[in-house]
Amino acid sequence: MNERIAVPFPYVGLDKTLNIVEYNSVYKKWIEGFKDIKTIFDLMPEFDADKAEQRALIGEKYYDLYTMADGEGKNVIFVENPYINSKGMLCTNILIGMVIIDNSIEIQETMDEIRYPHFCAIIERKINDYFNNLGGFVRKYESGKYLFVLNKDTLAQLKEDKFSLVENIGKLDMGNDVPATLSIGIGMNGNTVNESMAYARGALDLALGRGGNQIVIKESEDSYQFFGGDGKEVNKNSRVRARVKAQGLVELMLSARDVIVMGHKNPDLDSLGAAAGISAIAKFYDKKCYIVLNKITSSIKALYERLSDDGRYEDTFINNDEAQKLIKRNTLLIVVDTHRPFLTECPELLDRAKSIVMLDHHRKATEAIENCSLVYHEAYASSTCELVTEMLMHIKGIRLTRTEVDGLLAGITVDTKNFAFKTGIKTFEAAAYLKKNGADTVSVRRLFKNSFDEYMARSSVIRNAVIIYEDMALSVLDSKAELDNPVLLIAQAADELLNILGIEASFVLCEFEGSVNISARSLGKINVQKLMEKLGGGGHQAGAAAQLEGVTIDEAIEMLKKKIEEYLEEKK
């Protein structure tokens, strides 16, 4: 064999039977990773000798093959195509991003009419300058919304810069009482430009679902990176959204045969209170409503008993098996207080339901219930009970029972820690509406009572707490404690640890049903949601949790400390 064609690409010469009879040095070096290559078909089984140009996946890369006649044989040159990925789709070297001003309506409400257009113009100029200086281009496609395209190589620069655009926009002060916040969604590595665009759109939706004022990068179907999001969720005071969601919910109920409501595993007062509120709406429109409840924990026992004593809730509560038998094609499934499929009381219902409504207030995680007919997911809300109450306010003529309004107010109270955390204007408006409709604060307080054993166990957790990293408290619930709902107890203990002077965050662990549960709380300085996400959990900036499988308490503590150190390093 000889080397008579001097090209910088792999080259082979074929005889009339398409055996490889000659090649160049580039081919010789390239072929070292392959074995037993004697004919062109060993490299490309679908090779067509009559085609002048064709494409083939060889190894893990795509090559364009150029075939030329040479007497009775053929000459073939292999040219690597860097723009085609292993799936055979176009692979571009760009990233696509979308920018949105989260709170433009709230800003406009706090500014003079004359200043607001100038304020928007300054924001637009800063956005344009930021991305233009990176060698990309940006276009405004709607009021307060922008699309930009950059070379993928600039991503490292964006990360190093820590997306300073978001911080700079937040510092603008032209008489606006509310600082402007941006959310950015970036998509890349899609098989096509359209897929990268879809990634960007999904990343932006996730950023908004997590409270806004942050950046989310989606690099593949299930790969995300998060930046920012340490500030408070963007509070939206518009009542239009609640009215539209209420109308949508009513329309779906009217077209349904019956309604099934389910919350999350280990239900709490927010979950059950919201379910009771949805049940009240269904009954108002003469729809049979069921609530999926597999376990009556101590946290909901008092409310459950009061609802069960109400004749309107006869045959309302069902378990997983009953729910799967009852669900039909025209059943409306409503999920409250969670958006993660594996956390629901009965995940199997999600696959069988044709129409799903999802109501939640937790910051959005990467895995969420898909194909929903209606979503009311607001990270700024204090609780799901607040969202349900907002919708109730727009349903004329509805009457709630004393137990229902108490349950809704209890859900708001427990998630706001007696109106101390995550309380906005709408939170107090919802509470006022419930009070107006008969809610009794003394009666609500009775729903929070714990047993003597639970109180003593919680006191023990607090007494045995230790200080870590100067301003964090860590404690463990004794595994010997016989409690009905240890997960609720460690959450209560984590709340109380924040009352200690100098403590900014608290972490309490317990073993329950073969896994280690972690409850995390913060006063805002430390984002416990980001910490728990590192461990596969989630929640809010001020309250989050995680569940670790296959580890001991000691191993879980070491994992937690490692993630805390990573978080503190990232904040520097």
Residue pairs with C-beta under 8 A, 6 or more apart in sequence:
1 21
1 22
1 23
2 22
3 22
3 23
3 24
3 25
4 22
5 11
5 13
5 24
5 75
6 24
7 24
7 26
7 77
8 26
9 26
9 77
9 78
9 79
9 80
10 23
10 24
10 26
10 27
10 30
10 31
10 77
10 78
11 23
11 24
11 26
11 27
11 75
11 76
11 77
11 78
12 20
12 22
12 23
12 27
12 40
12 75
12 76
13 20
13 21
13 22
13 23
13 70
13 73
13 74
13 75
13 76
14 20
14 21
14 40
14 49
14 73
14 74
14 75
14 76
15 21
15 72
15 73
16 72
16 73
17 39
18 39
18 40
18 41
18 47
18 49
18 74
19 38
19 39
20 37
20 38
20 39
20 40
21 73
23 31
27 78
30 78
31 37
33 59
34 42
34 43
34 59
36 42
37 43
40 47
40 49
40 76
41 47
43 56
43 58
44 56
44 58
44 65
46 56
47 54
47 56
47 65
48 54
49 67
49 74
51 67
52 66
52 67
52 68
53 64
53 65
53 66
53 67
54 64
54 65
54 67
55 62
55 63
55 64
55 65
55 81
55 84
55 88
56 62
56 63
56 65
57 63
57 86
57 88
58 78
60 86
61 80
61 81
61 86
62 80
62 81
62 84
62 85
62 86
62 88
63 78
63 79
63 80
63 81
64 78
64 79
64 81
65 76
65 77
65 78
65 79
66 76
66 77
66 79
67 74
67 75
67 76
68 74
68 75
68 76
68 77
69 75
82 91
83 90
83 91
83 92
83 93
84 90
84 91
85 91
85 191
87 191
89 191
89 192
90 191
90 192
90 193
91 189
91 191
92 190
92 193
92 196
93 151
93 152
93 153
94 149
94 150
94 151
94 152
94 188
94 193
94 196
95 149
95 150
95 151
95 152
95 154
95 155
95 186
95 187
95 188
95 196
96 147
96 148
96 149
96 186
96 187
96 188
96 193
96 196
96 197
96 199
96 200
97 147
97 148
97 149
97 150
97 184
97 185
97 186
97 187
97 200
98 145
98 146
98 147
98 148
98 184
98 185
98 186
98 200
98 201
98 203
98 204
99 127
99 138
99 145
99 146
99 147
99 148
99 182
99 183
99 184
100 144
100 145
100 146
100 182
100 183
100 184
100 204
100 208
101 107
101 123
101 144
101 145
101 180
101 181
101 182
102 181
102 182
102 183
102 208
102 212
102 213
102 234
103 178
103 180
103 181
103 212
103 234
103 235
103 236
104 120
104 143
104 144
104 180
105 236
105 238
106 178
106 234
106 235
106 236
106 237
107 116
107 119
107 176
107 178
107 180
108 116
109 237
110 175
110 176
110 177
110 178
111 119
111 174
111 175
111 176
112 175
115 174
115 175
118 174
119 172
119 174
119 176
119 180
120 144
122 172
122 174
123 169
123 172
123 180
124 140
124 146
126 165
126 168
126 169
127 138
127 146
127 165
127 169
128 138
130 165
131 137
131 138
131 148
131 150
132 138
134 150
134 154
134 157
134 158
135 150
135 151
135 154
136 148
136 149
136 150
136 151
136 154
137 148
137 149
138 146
138 147
138 148
138 149
139 146
139 147
139 148
140 146
141 147
150 158
152 188
155 186
155 188
155 217
159 227
162 227
163 184
163 215
163 227
163 228
165 182
166 181
166 182
166 184
166 213
166 214
166 215
166 228
169 180
169 181
169 182
170 179
170 180
170 181
170 182
170 213
171 179
172 179
172 180
173 179
181 212
181 213
181 231
181 234
182 213
183 204
183 207
183 208
183 212
183 213
183 214
183 215
183 216
184 204
184 207
184 214
184 215
184 216
185 200
185 201
185 202
185 203
185 204
185 205
185 206
185 207
185 215
185 216
185 218
186 199
186 200
186 203
186 215
186 216
186 217
186 218
187 195
187 196
187 197
187 198
187 199
187 200
187 201
187 202
187 203
187 217
187 218
188 196
188 199
188 217
188 218
188 219
189 196
189 199
189 219
189 220
190 196
190 197
190 198
190 199
199 218
199 219
199 220
200 218
202 218
203 216
203 217
203 218
203 224
204 216
205 364
206 216
206 218
206 224
206 364
206 366
207 214
207 215
207 216
207 229
208 364
209 363
209 364
209 368
209 377
209 379
210 216
210 226
210 229
210 363
210 364
210 379
211 229
211 232
211 233
211 234
211 363
211 379
211 380
211 541
212 233
212 234
212 379
213 228
213 229
213 231
213 233
213 234
214 226
214 227
214 228
214 229
215 226
215 227
215 228
216 224
216 225
216 226
216 227
217 224
217 225
217 226
217 227
218 224
219 225
222 366
224 366
226 530
226 533
229 363
229 527
229 529
229 530
229 541
230 527
230 530
230 541
232 524
232 541
233 363
233 379
233 380
233 422
233 541
234 380
235 380
235 424
235 425
236 378
236 380
237 424
237 425
237 426
239 390
239 394
241 378
242 376
242 387
242 390
242 391
242 393
242 394
243 394
245 374
245 376
245 391
246 390
246 391
246 392
246 394
246 395
247 394
248 374
249 281
249 357
249 374
249 376
249 391
250 281
250 285
250 395
252 332
252 355
252 357
252 373
252 374
253 259
253 281
253 282
253 285
253 287
253 332
254 285
255 330
256 287
256 330
256 331
256 332
256 355
257 328
257 330
257 331
258 287
258 288
258 289
258 290
258 326
258 328
258 331
258 332
259 278
259 279
259 282
259 287
259 288
259 289
259 290
259 331
259 332
259 333
259 334
260 289
260 290
260 291
260 292
260 323
260 326
260 327
260 331
260 332
260 333
260 334
260 349
260 353
261 275
261 278
261 279
261 289
261 290
261 291
261 292
261 334
261 335
261 336
262 275
262 291
262 292
262 323
262 333
262 334
262 335
262 336
262 344
262 345
262 346
262 349
263 271
263 272
263 274
263 275
263 292
263 335
263 336
263 337
263 338
263 344
263 345
264 271
264 337
264 338
264 343
264 344
264 345
265 294
265 295
265 343
265 344
265 345
266 295
266 297
266 485
266 487
266 488
267 293
267 295
267 297
267 299
267 300
267 345
268 297
268 299
268 300
268 337
268 411
268 414
268 488
269 299
269 300
269 303
269 407
269 410
269 411
269 413
269 414
269 447
269 448
270 337
270 383
270 384
270 385
270 411
270 412
270 414
270 415
271 300
271 336
271 337
271 338
271 384
271 411
272 291
272 293
272 300
272 303
272 304
272 307
272 407
272 411
273 303
273 385
273 388
273 407
273 408
273 409
273 410
273 411
273 412
274 336
274 337
274 359
274 383
274 384
274 385
274 387
274 388
274 408
274 411
275 291
275 336
276 291
276 303
276 307
276 403
276 404
276 407
276 408
277 385
277 388
277 389
277 392
277 400
277 404
277 407
277 408
278 289
278 334
278 336
278 359
278 388
279 289
279 291
279 313
279 316
279 404
280 392
280 398
280 400
280 401
280 404
281 391
281 392
281 395
281 398
282 288
282 289
283 289
283 312
284 395
284 397
284 398
284 399
289 316
290 316
290 317
290 318
290 322
290 323
290 326
291 316
291 317
291 318
292 318
292 319
292 320
292 323
292 345
292 346
292 349
293 304
293 317
293 318
293 319
293 345
294 319
294 320
294 345
294 346
296 304
297 484
297 485
297 488
298 450
298 451
298 454
298 483
298 484
298 485
298 488
299 485
299 488
302 446
302 447
302 449
303 403
303 406
303 407
303 410
303 447
304 317
306 403
306 406
306 407
307 313
307 316
307 317
307 403
307 407
308 317
310 401
310 403
312 401
318 326
320 345
320 346
320 348
323 346
323 349
324 346
324 348
324 349
324 352
327 333
327 349
327 352
327 353
329 354
330 354
330 355
331 353
331 354
331 355
332 353
332 355
332 357
333 349
333 350
333 353
333 355
333 356
333 357
334 356
334 357
334 358
334 359
335 344
335 350
335 356
335 357
335 358
335 359
335 360
335 369
336 359
336 360
336 384
336 388
337 359
337 360
337 361
337 362
337 383
337 384
338 344
338 360
338 362
339 358
339 360
339 362
339 364
339 365
339 368
339 369
339 377
340 365
340 367
340 368
340 369
340 538
341 347
341 350
341 367
341 368
341 369
342 367
344 350
344 369
350 356
350 369
355 373
356 369
356 371
356 372
356 373
357 372
357 373
357 374
357 375
357 376
358 368
358 369
358 372
358 374
358 375
358 376
358 377
359 376
359 377
359 384
359 387
359 388
360 376
360 377
360 384
360 387
361 377
361 378
361 379
361 380
361 381
361 382
361 383
361 384
361 386
361 387
361 415
362 379
362 538
362 539
362 540
363 379
363 529
363 538
363 539
363 540
363 541
364 377
364 379
365 533
365 538
376 387
376 391
378 387
379 540
380 422
380 424
381 387
381 422
381 424
381 426
381 427
382 412
382 415
382 416
382 421
382 422
382 423
382 424
382 427
383 411
383 412
383 414
383 415
383 416
384 411
385 407
385 408
385 409
385 410
385 411
385 412
385 415
385 430
386 411
386 412
386 426
386 427
386 430
388 408
389 408
389 412
389 430
389 433
389 434
390 426
390 430
392 398
392 400
392 408
392 433
393 429
393 430
393 433
400 408
400 437
400 438
402 438
402 439
402 440
402 443
405 434
405 437
405 438
405 439
406 439
406 440
406 443
406 444
406 447
407 447
408 430
408 434
408 439
409 431
409 434
409 435
409 439
409 441
409 444
410 444
410 447
410 448
412 419
412 427
412 430
412 431
412 434
413 419
413 444
413 448
414 448
415 422
416 422
416 423
416 427
417 495
419 427
419 428
419 431
421 542
421 543
422 540
422 542
431 439
435 441
450 458
450 492
453 481
453 482
453 483
454 483
454 484
454 489
457 477
457 478
457 481
457 483
457 489
458 489
458 492
458 493
458 496
460 477
460 478
460 481
461 475
461 476
461 477
461 489
461 490
461 493
461 508
462 475
462 493
462 496
462 497
464 475
464 476
465 473
465 474
465 475
465 497
465 500
465 506
466 473
466 474
466 475
467 473
467 474
467 503
468 474
468 561
468 564
469 564
469 568
471 502
471 503
471 504
471 505
471 525
472 503
472 504
472 505
472 506
472 507
472 526
472 564
473 497
473 500
473 503
473 505
473 506
473 507
474 506
474 507
474 508
474 509
474 557
474 560
475 493
475 497
475 506
475 507
475 508
475 509
476 508
476 509
476 510
476 553
476 557
477 486
477 489
477 490
477 493
477 508
477 509
477 510
479 510
479 511
479 553
483 489
486 510
486 511
486 512
486 517
487 510
487 512
487 517
487 519
487 545
489 510
490 508
490 509
490 510
490 517
490 518
490 519
491 508
491 519
491 521
491 543
491 545
493 506
493 508
493 519
494 506
494 507
494 508
494 519
494 520
494 521
495 506
495 521
497 503
497 506
497 508
497 521
498 505
498 506
498 521
498 522
498 523
503 523
504 522
504 523
504 525
504 526
505 520
505 521
505 522
505 523
505 525
505 526
505 528
506 520
506 521
506 522
507 518
507 519
507 520
507 560
508 518
508 519
509 516
509 517
509 518
509 519
509 553
509 556
509 557
509 560
510 516
510 517
511 517
511 553
514 549
515 547
515 548
515 549
515 550
516 547
516 548
516 551
516 552
516 553
516 556
517 545
517 546
517 547
517 548
518 532
518 535
518 537
518 545
518 546
518 547
518 548
518 556
518 560
519 545
520 528
520 531
520 532
520 539
520 543
520 544
520 545
520 546
521 528
521 542
521 543
522 528
522 541
522 542
522 543
523 542
524 541
524 542
526 567
527 541
527 567
528 539
528 540
528 541
528 542
528 543
528 544
529 538
529 539
529 540
529 541
529 544
530 567
531 544
531 560
531 563
531 564
531 567
532 538
532 539
532 544
532 545
532 546
533 544
534 563
534 566
534 567
535 546
535 548
535 559
535 560
535 563
536 546
536 547
536 548
537 544
537 545
537 546
537 547
538 544
538 545
538 546
539 545
548 556
548 559
551 559
